Amino acid sequence: MKKYDLIIVGGGSAGLAAAVAAYDNGTTNILIIEKDQYLGGILLQCIHNGFGLHEFKEELAGPEYAQKFIDLINERNIKYLVNTMVLEIKKPIDQSEIIVEYSSLEEGYVECIAKAVVCATGCSERTRGAISIPGSRPSGIMTAGLAQRYLNIEGYLVGKKIFILGSGDIGLIMARRMTLAGAKVIGVAELMPYSNGLNRNIVQCLNDYNIPLYLHHTVKEIIGKDRIEKVVICPVDDNLNFIEGKEMVFDCDTLLLSVGLIPNNPLLEAIGVKIHPRTKGPIVNENLETSIKGIFACGNSLHVHDLVDFVSQEGRLAGINASNYVKGLLDKEDKGNEIAIEAKNGIGYCLPTTTNVNSLSKTTLKFRVTKPYKNVYVNIKLNGESIKRIKKLYLLPAEMENVQLNNLDLSMIDLNNDLKMTVEVEE
């Protein structure tokens, strides 16, 4: 069997950042496995700008952002495989080795051994079947990401009269992209009373092109035989039930779906890694280590991010921690009592789900709220006592929040007791 110190599954923004960070941390026997034809992941079809402002202090298109990391990989001669599918990660028997099975046209079926694995497998779009839209089943209905690939990579215009369901960032960006390609975007419907995309995308992709956004609306019916001909849009009440008699009918030949992303983790689920009930990604500690020792997760396979720069930052952290695990440094840390972390009162989820007393100063909490808030506080409590309270002018579900747990006042807490941290919105 081939042996590596670290295998990284996924050659997108998280996986590439993890590889570079692990290499620079002294772990050089690395293999990146990517199922697609090229490194770069979803960035290669994101030809719009807006990437890299945090990571590289300049505004880049998606392929440019990816190329910067690919150059770093090549400079370090880090080995990578493309057109290669990981079939299975086998749970380690003695906690010292992890078996990774993959297949490719060049090598066929291969088994290799790693001391640690970083899963950076990205996320998948929710489809029509996931949201149970009623009506007939004609062609012309697809996810916004698939339409983006058809247009930006393959060069196909998927339709000329477009309606978009869902105001996620991919849907908003495709509203602008389809308009620039010559199609007519009739409108965007969003089930919730607020947009699920970044404000800058609402302004730059809808408002600048006079594309209407119908909040608290969804598709009631799809009409068409061979291809979609009409879509029926209807407002919903606070219980998300249709408000009868308020339907609007739009002629269209294409319906794009931007109705959410789900972390892609079949490899981890198959070996029993604990999955977070809200994010659908693995449960991790402050080192981004899953419930199985030596297996780490980062990027959109852990939880869906709003900016690719944050994906790279998280990938870098996973790479450094995986490298430290390979070198035996993680197990030598004086960790202290474990702290369970729970989201409450307006916080949808919070990662990591556990940390420890001695790692508090280097732990970053990442979370999203369940609805928009204005002029509120984020209150972080340890065993019921507030240890950090942060004023926020606004909080939006579309934007991931980060809080660094440093300079905490723990004088009132008995750190020898069972410890529980809560993160909540305080109005």
Disulfide bonds with the S-S distance in Angstrom:
none
